[in-house]
Amino acid sequence: MNLIVNEVSGNDMPSFSKQQLVKKYGNEEKLQYVYYLRQGRPSFAFVSYIADIIQTGLTNVSRKRLDATLTRTHLIAMKYFHQITVSSSCVAFIEMLGLDSVLIRTHIQASRLILNFRNSKYAGSIEERKLQEKKNEKDIGQMMISLVRRQKKFAEAVLKYVEEATTWSMQRQYMKSNSYDAGKMWYLALLFCQLHNIKPSTVYLRECAKMDDWIGFITFSQTHQYPKEQLLEVVQSVLQQSTFEGTHELCH
């Protein structure tokens, strides 16, 4: 009921409580699951998604539609990876649909690790830091979106950033590079490699070899099932470097 009355004519003032005005001038927009994900409301997103399926008369959801939904949700999570509410909602929504969320969770964790690393390198004023942090968020988000769309092309490049950020995180916690705790820090990088079907990271193995920690080397390589050929490459590379450094010291 419109309680506002025009004092001159005595008629009701125009109001969208009148259906005629709503139909003529109103802009009706249906809120889809994407809107609720950006609001950090995964349950509403799930209900909206299922309601759309029911309204179309479908009795089940095709694999193609689920894959499209997974990709779109993944892209939203990457764009807003720095906003925990949004990225977590994307993960929850995917799991509500009965889909595997491990790839999205891995990408979110990797993105945040890289962001923390990049933000730590800048030491300007508060305003300058805020601007740089915003830029880092945008750059990393775009990088991860490119990874989702063209995985093979960007996976190895992103891995390098993950390795740098992991090394920084260990140094910040004063961990020995070949310690057991340091080995656990490399789980994210190894999972990233496995999910993208690229060669597993060898940074930890190289550190063990450099320090003659062959027990740690063997334990870590067997635990994560490194290919024999890759282990030989690591050992040969480290030994050649040690030989070169030893010869260089003798010559000087």
CORKA-V974123 format. One record per backbone hydrogen bond with DSSP energy under -1.0 kcal/mol. NH is the residue of the N-H (numbers start at 0). CO is the residue of the C=O. If there is no record, write none. Layout:
nh:NH co:CO
nh:NH co:CO
This chain:
nh:5 co:10
nh:9 co:5
nh:12 co:3
nh:17 co:14
nh:21 co:17
nh:22 co:18
nh:23 co:19
nh:24 co:20
nh:25 co:21
nh:35 co:31
nh:36 co:32
nh:37 co:33
nh:39 co:36
nh:40 co:35
nh:44 co:40
nh:45 co:41
nh:46 co:42
nh:47 co:43
nh:48 co:44
nh:49 co:45
nh:50 co:46
nh:51 co:47
nh:52 co:48
nh:53 co:49
nh:54 co:50
nh:55 co:51
nh:56 co:53
nh:57 co:52
nh:65 co:61
nh:66 co:62
nh:67 co:63
nh:68 co:64
nh:69 co:65
nh:70 co:66
nh:71 co:67
nh:72 co:68
nh:73 co:69
nh:74 co:70
nh:75 co:71
nh:76 co:72
nh:77 co:73
nh:78 co:74
nh:79 co:75
nh:80 co:77
nh:82 co:79
nh:86 co:82
nh:87 co:83
nh:88 co:84
nh:89 co:85
nh:90 co:86
nh:91 co:87
nh:92 co:88
nh:93 co:89
nh:94 co:90
nh:95 co:91
nh:96 co:92
nh:97 co:94
nh:98 co:93
nh:104 co:100
nh:105 co:101
nh:106 co:102
nh:107 co:103
nh:108 co:104
nh:109 co:105
nh:110 co:106
nh:111 co:107
nh:112 co:108
nh:113 co:109
nh:114 co:110
nh:115 co:111
nh:116 co:112
nh:117 co:113
nh:118 co:114
nh:119 co:115
nh:128 co:124
nh:129 co:125
nh:130 co:126
nh:131 co:127
nh:132 co:128
nh:133 co:129
nh:134 co:130
nh:135 co:131
nh:136 co:132
nh:137 co:133
nh:138 co:134
nh:139 co:135
nh:140 co:136
nh:141 co:137
nh:142 co:138
nh:143 co:139
nh:144 co:140
nh:145 co:141
nh:146 co:142
nh:147 co:143
nh:148 co:144
nh:149 co:145
nh:153 co:149
nh:154 co:150
nh:157 co:153
nh:158 co:154
nh:159 co:155
nh:160 co:156
nh:161 co:157
nh:162 co:158
nh:163 co:159
nh:164 co:160
nh:165 co:161
nh:166 co:162
nh:167 co:163
nh:168 co:164
nh:169 co:165
nh:170 co:166
nh:171 co:167
nh:172 co:168
nh:173 co:170
nh:174 co:169
nh:178 co:175
nh:182 co:178
nh:183 co:179
nh:184 co:180
nh:186 co:183
nh:189 co:185
nh:190 co:186
nh:191 co:187
nh:192 co:188
nh:193 co:189
nh:194 co:190
nh:195 co:191
nh:197 co:192
nh:205 co:201
nh:206 co:202
nh:207 co:203
nh:208 co:204
nh:209 co:205
nh:210 co:206
nh:211 co:208
nh:212 co:207
nh:213 co:211
nh:216 co:212
nh:217 co:213
nh:218 co:214
nh:219 co:215
nh:220 co:216
nh:221 co:217
nh:222 co:218
nh:223 co:219
nh:225 co:220
nh:230 co:226
nh:231 co:227
nh:232 co:228
nh:233 co:229
nh:234 co:230
nh:235 co:231
nh:236 co:232
nh:237 co:233
nh:238 co:234
nh:239 co:235
nh:240 co:236
nh:241 co:237
nh:242 co:238
nh:243 co:239
nh:244 co:240
nh:245 co:241
nh:246 co:242
nh:247 co:243
nh:248 co:244
nh:249 co:245
nh:250 co:246
